[in-house]
């Protein structure tokens, strides 16, 4: 198990929660390039290469979730999450996706050109 420095842990946590590199840099008062360099070091220490792998590692280590799940446990977890999404779809009146037609985009472009 790799151990991260205090700064690496701060950056890993913020990235795991979905912050962008710019947001992390602004929040910590450092350069975006510094955040990028520290992220590379984190990836090397953990032997990972993607942000979603970093998020999975962070949540598993901080919430004591085992990395080694059996296929049955994975299937049960996936089915449970799918059922929650489907249930929420029937209960909620909000839609997940907004459909935008070309007409809306043209109106926005026309309004923008009129103001300029």
N, CA, C and O of each residue as an XYZ file, in Angstrom:
464
protein
N       0.842     -1.181      0.000
C       0.000      0.000      0.000
C       0.881      1.236      0.000
O       1.704      1.413      0.899
N       0.722      2.070     -0.975
C       1.518      3.286     -1.084
C       0.993      4.344     -0.131
O      -0.213      4.481      0.071
N       1.919      5.086      0.446
C       1.517      6.185      1.313
C       1.777      7.489      0.584
O       2.804      7.654     -0.074
N       0.851      8.397      0.706
C       0.950      9.687      0.041
C       1.360     10.742      1.044
O       1.032     10.654      2.227
N       2.083     11.745      0.559
C       2.431     12.875      1.416
C       1.156     13.662      1.722
O       0.099     13.410      1.145
N       1.280     14.611      2.634
C       0.099     15.391      3.021
C      -0.473     16.161      1.823
O      -1.687     16.184      1.621
N       0.401     16.790      1.033
C      -0.056     17.551     -0.131
C      -0.661     16.629     -1.185
O      -1.682     16.957     -1.788
N      -0.031     15.472     -1.409
C      -0.563     14.507     -2.367
C      -1.942     14.015     -1.915
O      -2.838     13.830     -2.739
N      -2.105     13.808     -0.625
C      -3.397     13.361     -0.101
C      -4.470     14.430     -0.288
O      -5.616     14.120     -0.613
N      -4.089     15.691     -0.081
C      -5.047     16.784     -0.281
C      -5.520     16.831     -1.739
O      -6.713     16.955     -2.017
N      -4.574     16.730     -2.643
C      -4.914     16.799     -4.058
C      -5.703     15.568     -4.476
O      -6.683     15.681     -5.213
N      -5.286     14.392     -4.013
C      -6.005     13.158     -4.368
C      -7.444     13.214     -3.884
O      -8.351     12.790     -4.600
N      -7.666     13.723     -2.697
C      -9.036     13.807     -2.166
C      -9.896     14.730     -3.014
O     -11.023     14.379     -3.365
N      -9.386     15.887     -3.340
C     -10.174     16.841     -4.132
C     -10.461     16.303     -5.538
O     -11.567     16.458     -6.057
N      -9.464     15.678     -6.137
C      -9.666     15.100     -7.474
C     -10.667     13.951     -7.396
O     -11.506     13.803     -8.284
N     -10.586     13.129     -6.336
C     -11.511     12.005     -6.175
C     -12.954     12.485     -6.037
O     -13.881     11.813     -6.490
N     -13.141     13.634     -5.418
C     -14.491     14.175     -5.264
C     -14.963     14.920     -6.502
O     -16.075     15.447     -6.514
N     -14.133     14.973     -7.553
C     -14.587     15.511     -8.829
C     -14.118     16.905     -9.161
O     -14.601     17.492    -10.129
N     -13.200     17.457     -8.401
C     -12.692     18.793     -8.710
C     -11.739     18.723     -9.895
O     -11.055     17.719    -10.097
N     -11.700     19.781    -10.661
C     -10.761     19.852    -11.780
C      -9.398     20.285    -11.247
O      -9.271     20.710    -10.098
N      -8.391     20.172    -12.094
C      -7.053     20.591    -11.686
C      -7.013     22.092    -11.398
O      -6.316     22.529    -10.481
N      -7.750     22.875    -12.169
C      -7.802     24.323    -11.932
C      -8.458     24.636    -10.592
O      -7.991     25.507     -9.857
N      -9.539     23.927    -10.274
C     -10.221     24.153     -9.005
C      -9.329     23.789     -7.829
O      -9.299     24.499     -6.824
N      -8.602     22.683     -7.953
C      -7.689     22.265     -6.885
C      -6.593     23.308     -6.711
O      -6.262     23.687     -5.588
N      -6.033     23.768     -7.822
C      -4.962     24.768     -7.757
C      -5.451     26.053     -7.095
O      -4.753     26.627     -6.259
N      -6.631     26.499     -7.461
C      -7.199     27.716     -6.872
C      -7.474     27.517     -5.387
O      -7.192     28.397     -4.574
N      -8.022     26.364     -5.041
C      -8.363     26.060     -3.659
C      -7.131     26.000     -2.759
O      -7.169     26.472     -1.622
N      -6.045     25.423     -3.261
C      -4.829     25.257     -2.468
C      -3.841     26.404     -2.655
O      -2.833     26.465     -1.951
N      -4.107     27.301     -3.579
C      -3.228     28.442     -3.800
C      -1.919     28.071     -4.469
O      -0.873     28.644     -4.164
N      -1.977     27.106     -5.388
C      -0.788     26.682     -6.119
C      -1.092     26.710     -7.608
O      -2.238     26.902     -8.016
N      -0.060     26.518     -8.411
C      -0.209     26.527     -9.858
C      -0.881     25.243    -10.346
O      -0.754     24.188     -9.724
N      -1.605     25.350    -11.477
C      -2.221     24.175    -12.071
C      -1.159     23.180    -12.509
O      -1.377     21.969    -12.470
N      -0.022     23.690    -12.921
C       1.070     22.812    -13.352
C       1.651     22.044    -12.172
O       2.092     20.905    -12.324
N       1.653     22.664    -11.001
C       2.089     21.964     -9.790
C       1.129     20.831     -9.473
O       1.553     19.732     -9.115
N      -0.159     21.097     -9.605
C      -1.163     20.051     -9.388
C      -0.951     18.908    -10.371
O      -1.029     17.740     -9.991
N      -0.686     19.235    -11.625
C      -0.448     18.216    -12.644
C       0.781     17.372    -12.298
O       0.748     16.149    -12.433
N       1.859     18.012    -11.854
C       3.066     17.275    -11.482
C       2.823     16.365    -10.281
O       3.287     15.225    -10.254
N       2.106     16.867     -9.303
C       1.826     16.050     -8.111
C       0.917     14.881     -8.480
O       1.079     13.779     -7.957
N      -0.044     15.119     -9.383
C      -0.913     14.027     -9.834
C      -0.105     12.926    -10.516
O      -0.371     11.741    -10.318
N       0.875     13.319    -11.316
C       1.736     12.317    -11.958
C       2.465     11.468    -10.916
O       2.572     10.251    -11.063
N       2.965     12.122     -9.859
C       3.643     11.382     -8.785
C       2.683     10.427     -8.083
O       3.050      9.303     -7.741
N       1.452     10.884     -7.872
C       0.437     10.031     -7.237
C       0.171      8.812     -8.110
O       0.132      7.684     -7.619
N      -0.012      9.043     -9.408
C      -0.267      7.938    -10.329
C       0.881      6.930    -10.317
O       0.649      5.721    -10.349
N       2.125      7.430    -10.270
C       3.281      6.532    -10.233
C       3.312      5.730     -8.935
O       3.582      4.529     -8.955
N       3.038      6.384     -7.811
C       3.056      5.682     -6.522
C       1.989      4.600     -6.446
O       2.227      3.519     -5.908
N       0.812      4.896     -6.988
C      -0.316      3.968     -6.880
C      -0.397      2.995     -8.050
O      -1.223      2.082     -8.049
N       0.464      3.193     -9.051
C       0.463      2.353    -10.253
C      -0.881      2.398    -10.964
O      -1.451      1.371    -11.331
N      -1.369      3.619    -11.145
C      -2.625      3.842    -11.860
C      -2.368      4.865    -12.949
O      -1.284      5.443    -13.016
N      -3.358      5.093    -13.803
C      -3.151      6.026    -14.890
C      -4.334      6.920    -15.210
O      -4.262      7.729    -16.135
N      -5.425      6.790    -14.461
C      -6.626      7.554    -14.788
C      -7.236      8.152    -13.528
O      -7.015      7.675    -12.415
N      -8.009      9.209    -13.737
C      -8.668      9.886    -12.619
C      -9.694      8.964    -11.962
O      -9.818      8.949    -10.737
N     -10.432      8.195    -12.769
C     -11.446      7.316    -12.175
C     -10.804      6.217    -11.331
O     -11.401      5.772    -10.351
N      -9.597      5.770    -11.691
C      -8.892      4.795    -10.861
C      -8.456      5.435     -9.546
O      -8.496      4.792     -8.497
N      -8.039      6.704     -9.602
C      -7.675      7.426     -8.387
C      -8.889      7.575     -7.482
O      -8.788      7.393     -6.269
N     -10.041      7.907     -8.069
C     -11.269      8.043     -7.278
C     -11.639      6.720     -6.613
O     -11.982      6.689     -5.431
N     -11.570      5.634     -7.368
C     -11.885      4.320     -6.805
C     -10.926      3.984     -5.679
O     -11.357      3.505     -4.630
N      -9.627      4.227     -5.870
C      -8.632      3.946     -4.824
C      -8.926      4.772     -3.582
O      -8.910      4.242     -2.471
N      -9.197      6.076     -3.755
C      -9.414      6.951     -2.609
C     -10.643      6.521     -1.803
O     -10.581      6.422     -0.577
N     -11.750      6.269     -2.490
C     -12.968      5.890     -1.777
C     -12.826      4.521     -1.117
O     -13.310      4.318     -0.004
N     -12.171      3.589     -1.789
C     -11.987      2.255     -1.196
C     -11.095      2.310      0.035
O     -11.360      1.621      1.020
N     -10.039      3.120     -0.007
C      -9.140      3.178      1.151
C      -9.738      3.982      2.298
O      -9.490      3.656      3.459
N     -10.506      5.006      2.015
C     -11.047      5.842      3.087
C     -12.361      5.335      3.668
O     -12.756      5.752      4.757
N     -13.032      4.451      2.963
C     -14.276      3.895      3.488
C     -14.165      2.394      3.731
O     -15.171      1.699      3.874
N     -12.922      1.903      3.778
C     -12.633      0.495      4.083
C     -13.431     -0.471      3.207
O     -14.041     -1.418      3.703
N     -13.418     -0.219      1.915
C     -14.064     -1.097      0.953
C     -12.990     -1.985      0.346
O     -11.942     -1.494     -0.072
N     -13.236     -3.254      0.296
C     -12.256     -4.185     -0.238
C     -12.140     -4.034     -1.745
O     -13.143     -3.893     -2.445
N     -10.907     -4.063     -2.241
C     -10.687     -4.032     -3.680
C     -11.079     -5.358     -4.316
O     -11.464     -5.397     -5.485
N     -10.985     -6.424     -3.572
C     -11.198     -7.776     -4.092
C     -12.635     -8.214     -3.839
O     -12.925     -8.841     -2.820
N     -13.511     -7.896     -4.739
C     -14.899     -8.332     -4.631
C     -15.112     -9.529     -5.547
O     -14.616     -9.566     -6.673
N     -15.849    -10.493     -5.050
C     -16.146    -11.656     -5.875
C     -17.107    -11.249     -6.990
O     -17.803    -10.242     -6.859
N     -17.158    -12.007     -8.076
C     -18.089    -11.680     -9.167
C     -19.546    -11.619     -8.701
O     -20.326    -10.809     -9.202
N     -19.910    -12.474     -7.747
C     -21.284    -12.454     -7.234
C     -21.564    -11.135     -6.509
O     -22.620    -10.534     -6.706
N     -20.633    -10.688     -5.679
C     -20.819     -9.428     -4.957
C     -20.866     -8.249     -5.930
O     -21.643     -7.314     -5.737
N     -20.039     -8.291     -6.971
C     -20.066     -7.231     -7.980
C     -21.415     -7.190     -8.687
O     -21.974     -6.115     -8.905
N     -21.937     -8.359     -9.043
C     -23.231     -8.434     -9.729
C     -24.344     -7.919     -8.827
O     -25.214     -7.175     -9.280
N     -24.324     -8.305     -7.565
C     -25.349     -7.840     -6.620
C     -25.271     -6.323     -6.458
O     -26.302     -5.649     -6.441
N     -24.062     -5.783     -6.341
C     -23.890     -4.338     -6.224
C     -24.370     -3.606     -7.461
O     -25.019     -2.564     -7.359
N     -24.057     -4.142     -8.626
C     -24.482     -3.514     -9.877
C     -26.001     -3.538    -10.009
O     -26.602     -2.551    -10.434
N     -26.617     -4.643     -9.653
C     -28.083     -4.755     -9.726
C     -28.735     -3.799     -8.746
O     -29.741     -3.169     -9.072
N     -28.174     -3.682     -7.545
C     -28.729     -2.765     -6.542
C     -28.659     -1.318     -7.038
O     -29.626     -0.569     -6.896
N     -27.530     -0.924     -7.614
C     -27.414      0.438     -8.137
C     -28.357      0.674     -9.313
O     -28.947      1.749     -9.429
N     -28.500     -0.310    -10.174
C     -29.414     -0.197    -11.299
C     -30.851     -0.046    -10.812
O     -31.611      0.755    -11.356
N     -31.224     -0.810     -9.796
C     -32.581     -0.713     -9.238
C     -32.821      0.676     -8.642
O     -33.917      1.221     -8.769
N     -31.810      1.248     -7.995
C     -31.956      2.593     -7.438
C     -32.176      3.624     -8.542
O     -33.012      4.517     -8.401
N     -31.439      3.507     -9.624
C     -31.594      4.447    -10.737
C     -32.976      4.303    -11.360
O     -33.638      5.303    -11.637
N     -33.413      3.079    -11.581
C     -34.731      2.848    -12.175
C     -35.835      3.340    -11.247
O     -36.794      3.965    -11.700
N     -35.708      3.065     -9.958
C     -36.698      3.515     -8.986
C     -36.756      5.038     -8.958
O     -37.840      5.621     -8.926
N     -35.609      5.672     -8.970
C     -35.574      7.134     -8.977
C     -36.191      7.688    -10.250
O     -36.816      8.748    -10.214
N     -36.035      7.008    -11.357
C     -36.612      7.450    -12.616
C     -38.138      7.436    -12.552
O     -38.787      8.326    -13.102
N     -38.711      6.444    -11.893
C     -40.169      6.374    -11.775
C     -40.702      7.362    -10.746
O     -41.790      7.910    -10.925
N     -39.966      7.595     -9.690
C     -40.431      8.478     -8.622
C     -40.260      9.943     -8.996
O     -41.158     10.757     -8.779
N     -39.113     10.271     -9.554
C     -38.771     11.656     -9.850
C     -39.450     12.124    -11.128
O     -39.566     11.376    -12.098
N     -39.896     13.369    -11.111
C     -40.490     13.948    -12.306
C     -39.438     14.647    -13.151
O     -39.681     14.962    -14.316
N     -38.271     14.891    -12.568
C     -37.186     15.539    -13.304
C     -36.596     14.571    -14.303
O     -36.604     13.358    -14.090
N     -36.092     15.101    -15.374
C     -35.428     14.266    -16.358
C     -33.921     14.376    -16.176
O     -33.411     15.393    -15.707
N     -33.227     13.328    -16.550
C     -31.775     13.334    -16.432
C     -31.132     14.088    -17.575
O     -30.093     14.721    -17.390
N     -31.723     14.031    -18.739
C     -31.135     14.635    -19.924
C     -32.070     15.683    -20.469
O     -33.290     15.520    -20.478
N     -31.478     16.746    -20.915
C     -32.263     17.755    -21.604
C     -32.009     17.608    -23.087
O     -30.861     17.536    -23.526
N     -33.064     17.563    -23.844
C     -32.921     17.503    -25.296
C     -32.949     18.918    -25.836
O     -33.867     19.688    -25.554
N     -31.945     19.246    -26.605
C     -31.888     20.574    -27.206
C     -31.999     20.416    -28.705
O     -31.291     19.617    -29.318
N     -32.875     21.168    -29.270
C     -33.038     21.113    -30.720
C     -32.169     22.191    -31.363
O     -31.638     23.070    -30.685
N     -32.040     22.101    -32.675
C     -31.274     23.112    -33.397
C     -31.922     24.486    -33.273
O     -31.242     25.512    -33.289
N     -33.239     24.488    -33.150
C     -33.958     25.752    -33.048
C     -33.490     26.536    -31.827
O     -33.295     27.749    -31.914
N     -33.310     25.881    -30.718
C     -32.853     26.548    -29.506
C     -31.454     27.115    -29.709
O     -31.175     28.248    -29.317
N     -30.582     26.331    -30.317
C     -29.213     26.782    -30.540
C     -29.181     27.991    -31.475
O     -28.400     28.921    -31.273
N     -30.035     27.970    -32.499
C     -30.075     29.085    -33.444
C     -30.582     30.335    -32.743
O     -30.043     31.421    -32.956
N     -31.620     30.200    -31.900
C     -32.137     31.346    -31.166
C     -31.080     31.933    -30.252
O     -30.972     33.153    -30.135
N     -30.298     31.085    -29.603
C     -29.257     31.567    -28.716
C     -28.195     32.315    -29.513
O     -27.724     33.371    -29.091
N     -27.818     31.763    -30.668
C     -26.817     32.418    -31.519
C     -27.328     33.763    -32.026
O     -26.579     34.740    -32.057
N     -28.596     33.819    -32.422
C     -29.172     35.048    -32.944
C     -29.217     36.098    -31.836
O     -28.874     37.257    -32.069
N     -29.635     35.704    -30.643
C     -29.681     36.653    -29.524
C     -28.277     37.185    -29.210
O     -28.103     38.373    -28.938
N     -27.294     36.306    -29.250
C     -25.927     36.709    -28.964
C     -25.430     37.712    -30.006
O     -24.787     38.704    -29.661
N     -25.731     37.452    -31.284
C     -25.297     38.359    -32.341
C     -26.007     39.710    -32.242
O     -25.419     40.744    -32.562
N     -27.277     39.707    -31.798
C     -28.029     40.955    -31.669
C     -27.442     41.829    -30.571
O     -27.441     43.054    -30.688
N     -26.941     41.209    -29.500
C     -26.391     42.003    -28.395
C     -25.025     42.554    -28.718
O     -24.604     43.550    -28.130
N     -24.323     41.923    -29.647
C     -22.971     42.383    -30.003
C     -23.099     43.478    -30.988
O     -22.092     44.026    -31.437
